[in-house]
Amino acid sequence: MTTVEVPQQMAARTRWLALVVLVLAAFMTTLDDFIVFVAEPALQRELHMDAAGLQWVIAGYVLAYGVLVVTGGRLGDIYGRKRLFLYGVWGFTLTSFLCGIAPDTLVLIIARILEGITAALMFPQVFSLLKVTFPEKEQGIALGIIGAVLGAAAIGGQLLGGLLLGANIGGLGWRPIFFVNVPIGLLAALAAPFLLRESRSTTATRVDGPGVLLATGTLFLLAFPLVEGREMGWPWWTLLCLVACLPAGWLFLRYEQRRTQMLGSPLLDLSLFRNTVFTRSILILLLETALGSAFFFILALYLQSGHHFSPFEAGLAFTPMAIAYTVGSLATSRLTPKLGTRILHLGILIAALGTVVTFVVVSMTTKPTLLTMLPLAILGFGNALVATPLPGFILTVAGDDAAGAASGSISTAQQVGPALGIAVIGVIFFSLLGEQHYTTAFSITMLCYILGICMLQIALALGLPRLLHEQA
């Protein structure tokens, strides 16, 4: 486990003010994941954006964030967590502004990728700084506050986006959904130097530059043809990229293995993946994050482009699912001690039920209403029973000595999953949309994609209680 240099304990008032700064940073990164979904039709209309461009606006952010989040944490260990936090906050604020003034699709995609890079510098420092700011007895409260704020950001993202788009402030259309980060970021950046204290790892670490490049290349070879292939008619080079990602992935794993033996500080600690429970749990988490963001991606298009919902109405349609997710997350604190890893089985089955009920209701409806979107609450509740306790299970299995590496694997799965999920669901949805009505394309995509993920998750979750008991 990474050794932490702990600064002298802060005064109580300063600690809680410092938490406000950390919360603002965490809020921005999560809000930016979700607020953009309700702006999809506006982006397509105003920037004359094709389906591939729209996918890259969303996936570019989460992919850059996911690939570099572990490296961002390591840079904080080496050069100072407060320093990297400040670089990240200032960078995130600037790139959010660049997103808001983007004149065309290409500039917006580049700005979103840069935004993801700065988020990867900023977000890993939040939890590291929290641990060195608060005494152990207060860390649980502080972590709970951050968790609640992250949930509020996910819930409020669509509603806030809908309100901003509906208000059309100054005739700016979709641009305020990015400008909203600017005052938040400035407040955090100006307060941080006075409220946060510097800390570093006392153990020498190295940044795995070649590992970052190999991981980025592998994910690009997989994601790029999935996003662009359908739009271009699947030229030969897209298929070549998909094939090439396999040897690229193998090369990455071999390099990480050799680096672990020779130099240490690998981007990915492969020793963790010798643990069957850890590997299965990480894959379940990756699939869970691939489900959520990808589903939001097509739901916003279905409601707004397909049935002319206003952005605010679309935001309201997300609300039952988001509220149920919050309720489910709170319920896990009581259910997990009783059910253990069986809570994952329960959550996956409830999510599958919600998918089937929503499919039936949507298929029988000529025009969706806010009432017909209520079955999504079942899906949201089930997802919460999977996504909320899973990181805790993963950290428990990894043990204290590997907690840092396990946390990095969790963060990577949480960001890479949405990028790949959006790429895959885009292939299914837009292919069907060429021949079917929005309702048919949406319902078939939802049924095939979400049920497919639920089946994979069930297969991975079978036997987890027994395996976990054997390792105990």
N, C-alpha and C positions, 0 to 999 in steps of 0.2 A: 504494500500500500504506500502511496506517496506520502513522504514525511512533510509536515507542514510547519513552517516557521510562524508561531503564533505571536502577534503583537500584544503589548500590554493591554489589559482589558479596558474597553471604553466605558465611559459613564453611561448609565442606563438611558438617559434622554438621547444622547448621541447615537447609541445603538439603534434605537427605534427610528430615529430620523434617517440613519443610514439604510435601514430596511426599506424605507419609502423610496429611496433612490434605486435600490435593487429591484423593488417591485415595479417601478416605472419601466425599467429596462426589460424585465421579463414580460410585462404587459405588452410592450411594443412588438416584440418578436412574435408573440402568439397572435395578437390582433392582426398582424400583417399576413399570417397564414390564412385567416378566415374572411377578412373584410373584402378581399378582392373578388370573392365568388359572386356576390350580387352585382358586381360591375361588369361581368362578362359580356352581356349584350351591348352595353354602352361602349365598351372597348372595341368590340367588333364593328359597331356602327360608325363610331367617330374616327377610328384609326384605319378603317377598311381592312380589318384583321381577319386572316383566314383561321381555320380550326387549329392548324399547327402552331401558328403564332400565339393564339390564345393559350394553348397548352404550355408553351414555353414561358409565357408570362408567369404562370403559376409554378410549373415544375422547375424552372431555372432558379427561383429563389430557394425552394426546399432542397434541391439537389446540391447547390453550392453550399448551403448551410449544413446539410448532412455529411458531405464528404469532408468538410474542413472543421467540424465542431470538435473532434478529438484533438486535432492539431492546435486549435485555438486554446484548448485547455492546457496543452503542453507548453505553449508559448507563455501563458500566464504563469506557469510553474517556474519557467526559466527567467523571464524578464520582468516579472512582477504582475500580480493579478489586477491591482488597481490601475497600473499603467495600461494594460491590455483592455481593461474595462473602459477606460476613457477613450482609447483609440477606437474601440468598437462603437461606443455611444455617439461620438462625433461623426464617425464614418456612416453609421446607420442613419443619423439625422440628415446628413448631406445627401446620401443616396436616395432617401425617401423624397427629398426635395427634387432631385433629378428625375425620379419616377414621375412626380407630379407635373413637371414641365416638359416631359418627353414629347417631341413633335411627331414621332412615328413609331411603328412597331419595333424596329430594330433597336432604336435608342432605349425604348422601354424595357425590352428584354435584357439588354446589357446592364441597364441600371438595376433591374431586379436581381441579376446574378451578383452584381457588386453589393447590393443590399444583403443578399444571403451570406456573402463572404464576411461582411462587417458584423452580421448577427452571430456568425460562428466565432468571431473574436470576443464578442460581448457576453453572450449568454453563458458559456461555461464558467465565467468568473463569478456569476451570481451566487452559485451554491458554494464555491470555494471561499468567497469573501464572507458569506453568511456564517460559515463554520468558524472562521477566525474572528468574527465580530461578536458572536454571542456565546455565552457559556453554555455548556452542554444541556443544562436543565431548561434553557430558554429556546434551544434550537428547534424543538418539536413545534412550539407555538409559531416561531418564525416561518418554518417550512410549511405549516398549515396555512398561514396567511398567504404565502406565495402561491400555494396550490389553489386556494380559493380564487385568487386574482387571475391565475391562468385559466381557470374554468370560466370566470366571468368574461375574460377576453374572447374566449372561443364562442360563448353564448352571444355576447354583445356585438361580435364582429359583423354578422349579417345584418342585425338591426341597425347598428350605427351606420354601416355602409348604405343601407336602404334609406335612412333618414338624410344622409348627406347627398345622395343622388337625387332623392325626391325634392330636396330644398334647392338644388341646382344653384349653390351659392355663387353669386357673381357671374352666373352663366358658365361656370367652370366645368360642369358635368361631372365626370368621374374623378377629376384630379384631386379634389379634397380628401379622397380616401387615403391618399399618400401624404398630403400636406398635414393631416392630423397628427402624424408622428413628429413633426418639426417642433412645436412648442413643448411636447412631452420630452423629446430628446434634449432640447436646450435646457430645460429645467433639471434633468438628471445630470447632464454634462457640467453645468455650472455649480451644482451642489456637491457633486462627488468629491472634488479635491478637498473640501473642508470636512466631509463626513466619513470618508472611507480611509482606511489605513492600508499601507502597502504590506504585502506578504509574498513570500516565495517558497518554493520547495527547497529544503536543505539537502536533498539528494540530487546530484548532478544528473540531468536528463538531456537527451538530444532530440531534435525534431527530425522525424522520419520523412525527409523531403521526397526521396524516390518512392516511398510507399504512398504518399499523397498523390504523386503523379500517376502511378500505376492504378490506384483505386479510381482516380478521376477518369483516366482513360478507359478503364473497364466499364464504368457506369455510363460514360458517354457513348461507347460503342453499343450499349444495350438500349439506352433511352432515345438517342437521336433517330435511329431508323424507325422506332415505334411511333414517335411523334410525327416525323416527316414522311414516312413510307407511304401511308395511304393517300396523302395529299399529292404525292408525286407519281402514283401508280406503281409503287413497289419496284423501282429500278434495281438493277443487279447489285449495285453497291450497297443498298440498304440490307439486302440479304447477306452480303459479304460481311458487313459490320456485325450483324447478329451472330454469325458464325465465329467471327474473330474475337468476340467478347469472351468466348470460352477459353481459348489459350491465354488471352490477356488476364483473365481471372486466375487461371492456374499459375501464371508467372508471378502475379501479385502475391498469391499464397506462398509460393516457394521462396520469394524474396523475403517476406515477413518471417518465415521460418528460419531462414539463414541469418537475418538481422538479429533475431532473438538470441541466437547462439553466439554471434560474433560481437555485436555492438550493444544490444539491449534497446529499450525504448521503442518497440515497434509501434506502428500505427494501430495494428490489430493484434491483440494478445491471443495467439492461436491456442495456447495451452488451455484456455477457458473452454474451447470448443471440443476438447476431449471429453468434457462432461456432457452426457446425453441430455440431462434435464436442462442444462444451460442452453445448449444448442436448440433444442425443441422450443424452449420458452422464447428465445430471441426470434426464431422464425415465426412463432405465433404473434409476437409483438409487431414484427415487420408487416405481416399480413393484416393485422388490425389497423395499423396506420395507413396502409394502402387502401383499405376499405373506406375509411372515413373521408379523407380528402377527395378521393376519386368520386365518391357518391355525391358529395356537395357540388363537385364540378359539373356533373350532368343534371343534378336537380335544379340548379340555378338556370341552366339553359332551357330545360323542359318548361319551367314556369314562366320565364320572361320571354324567351324567343318563341317558344312553342305556343304559349297561351296568354301572352301579353300582360302578365302580372307586372305591376309597378315594382321598382326596387324595394320599396317599403313593404309591399304585400309579400314579396318573395322572402324578405327578412323575417316577417311574421310566420311564414310557412315553416321556416327552420326552427322556430321557437319551441314547439312541443317536443321535438327530438332533443333539443339542447337542454330543456328543463328536465326531461326524463333522464338524460345523461347525468346531470348534476345530482338528481335524487339517487340514482344508482350509485354514483361515486360515493355519496355520503353513506349509503347503506352498506357498502363494502366493509366499513370499519366494524360492523356488527356481524356480517355474514362470513367474512374471511376466517375469523378464529373458529367458527363452527364447521365450515365446509372445507377449509384448506384449499388445495388446488382444484377441488371439485367445483369451486365457484366459477372456474373457467368453463367447465362443461356446461353449467347452467346458463352462463352468459351467452355462450355460442348458440345454444339451442333456442334461447329467447330471441336472439338476433335473427336467426333463421326463420322463426315464427313470424316476427315482425316483417320480414322481407316478403313472405308468402301472403300475409294479410294485405300489405300495401299493394302488392302485385294484383291481387284480386280486386281491390277497391279501385285502383287506378284503371285497370282494364275495363271495368264496368262503367266508368265515368266519361262522359263526353267532354266535359270541361272541368278541370280540377278546381276545388275550392279549399279554403283553409280547413274546412271540416274533413275533407277527404285526405288531408295530410296528417290527420291525427294518428293513424296507425304507425307513422314513423316514430312515435314515442316509444313503441315496443322495441323497435330496432335500437333506439338510443339507449334505453335502459339496459338491454343486453350487452351492447358495446361497452358500457361503463363497467359492468361486472367483469369484463375481460381486461380492458385497458388500465383500469385503476390499480388493481392488486398485482398485476404482472411484473412491473419493475421491482416491487418489493420481493417477489419470489425469486427473481433473477439475482438480485443482490444477496439474498440469503444463501442461494446455492453457490454463488461465487466465493463467499466467505470474506472476512475482513481484509485479508492480505491482498485480495484481487479486486477490492471494491472500486478502486479508481478505474481500472481497465474495464470492469463490467459496466460502470457508469458511462464510459465512452462508447461501448458497444450499444447500450440502450439508446443513447442520444443519436448515434448513427442510424440505427434501425428506425427511430421515430422520424427522421428526416428523409432518408432514402426511400422508405416505404411509400410516402405520398407521391414522390416524384415518379417512381415506377408505376404506381397505381394509376395516376392520371394518364400516363402514356398508354397503358394497356386498355383502360376503360375508354379512352378516346378512340382507339382503333375499333373497338366493338360498336360504340354509340354512333360515331360518324359514318361508319360503314352501313349500319342499319338505316340511318337517317336519309341516306341517298335513295332508299327504296320505300321507306315506310314513313308514316306520320310520326310526329314528335311523341305522342302518347305510346304508340306501339314500340318505337325505338327505345324510349325510356324504360318501359315496363319489362321488355325482353332483356335489355342490358342489365337492369337492376337484378332481375331474377338469376340470370346466368352468372353475373360477376359476383354478387354478394353471396349467393348460395354456394358458388364454387369456392369462395374463400372460406366460408363456414365449414364446408366439408373438409378442406385441407386442415383447418384449425382443429377440428374434431379428431382427425387422424393423428395429428401431432400431440394432442392433449391426452389421448388414450394411454393409460399406464403411468401418467405422471405421478399420481399419488403413491403408487407402489415404488417407482424409481426414487422418489424423494425420501420415502421411508427407508429404503435400503442404504441411502447415503447418510442418513441422520446418525 
